[in-house]
Amino acid sequence: MQRVAQDWLVLTQLTAHNATAVGVVMALQYGPHLVLLPFTGYAADLLDRRNLLLATQLGMSVLAAVLGLLTITGAIRLWGGLCDSAGAGLHHRLRRAGAPKFRLGAGR
């Protein structure tokens, strides 16, 4: 839901319905999946999965809270939305690397 809200925020509030800006936001959201795949898999193998999942969920919660506060106060700018999208993409990639093994109980 946060990804759709970020896209909608950029499309309707931060730009004048600029599709290129929405494309950049989506690239920042999904780009870490392609670029960081080997590194996040390696991190998921080395780090404690429970701590990794807790850290990524906490990080995504902080990013969502900051984005919400900036939006409510009217202080959000396009660069802030882009930074939030990049941070959310990174946290999501790390979470996706550690979650499957955590669910299966392997590597505790």
C-alpha positions in Angstrom: 0.0 0.0 0.0 2.9 2.4 0.8 4.3 2.0 -2.7 0.9 2.9 -4.4 0.6 5.8 -2.0 4.1 7.1 -2.9 3.3 6.9 -6.6 -0.1 8.7 -6.1 1.5 11.4 -3.9 4.1 12.1 -6.6 1.6 12.1 -9.4 -1.1 14.3 -7.7 0.6 16.4 -5.1 4.3 16.8 -5.8 4.1 17.2 -9.6 1.5 18.3 -12.2 0.7 14.7 -13.2 4.2 14.0 -14.4 4.5 10.4 -15.5 8.3 10.6 -15.7 8.5 11.5 -12.0 6.3 8.5 -11.2 8.5 6.3 -13.3 11.6 7.5 -11.4 9.8 6.8 -8.1 9.0 3.3 -9.3 12.5 2.7 -10.5 13.8 3.7 -7.0 11.3 1.4 -5.4 12.1 -1.7 -7.5 15.7 -0.9 -8.6 17.3 -2.3 -5.4 15.7 -5.7 -6.2 17.8 -6.0 -9.3 21.0 -4.3 -8.2 21.4 -5.6 -4.7 20.1 -9.1 -5.1 23.5 -10.9 -4.6 24.5 -8.6 -1.6 21.2 -9.0 0.2 21.2 -12.7 -0.2 24.7 -12.8 1.3 23.6 -10.6 4.2 20.6 -12.8 4.8 22.9 -15.8 5.1 25.3 -14.1 7.5 23.0 -12.1 9.7 20.4 -13.3 12.2 17.1 -13.5 10.3 15.0 -12.4 13.2 17.1 -9.3 13.8 17.2 -8.6 10.0 13.4 -8.7 9.7 12.9 -6.6 12.8 15.4 -4.0 11.6 13.8 -3.8 8.1 10.3 -3.6 9.5 11.4 -0.9 11.9 13.1 1.0 9.1 10.1 0.8 6.8 7.8 2.0 9.7 10.1 5.0 10.3 10.1 5.8 6.6 6.3 5.6 6.4 5.9 7.8 9.5 8.3 10.4 8.2 6.5 10.4 4.8 3.1 10.7 6.5 4.2 13.5 8.8 5.8 15.5 5.9 2.7 15.0 3.8 0.3 16.1 6.6 2.4 19.2 7.4 2.8 20.1 3.7 6.6 20.0 4.0 7.1 17.2 1.5 9.0 17.9 -1.7 9.8 15.8 -4.7 13.3 15.0 -3.5 11.9 13.8 -0.2 9.5 11.5 -1.9 12.4 10.1 -4.1 14.6 9.5 -1.0 11.7 7.8 0.8 11.1 5.6 -2.3 14.8 4.6 -2.4 14.8 3.8 1.3 11.7 1.7 1.1 13.0 -0.2 -1.9 16.2 -1.0 0.0 14.4 -2.1 3.1 12.0 -4.2 1.1 14.8 -6.0 -0.7 16.5 -6.8 2.6 13.3 -8.1 4.0 12.6 -10.2 1.0 16.0 -11.8 1.3 15.6 -12.9 4.9 11.9 -13.7 5.1 11.7 -17.1 3.2 14.3 -18.8 5.3 12.8 -17.3 8.5 9.4 -18.8 7.6 10.8 -22.2 6.9 12.8 -22.1 10.2 16.1 -22.8 8.4 19.2 -21.2 9.7 18.2 -20.2 13.1 
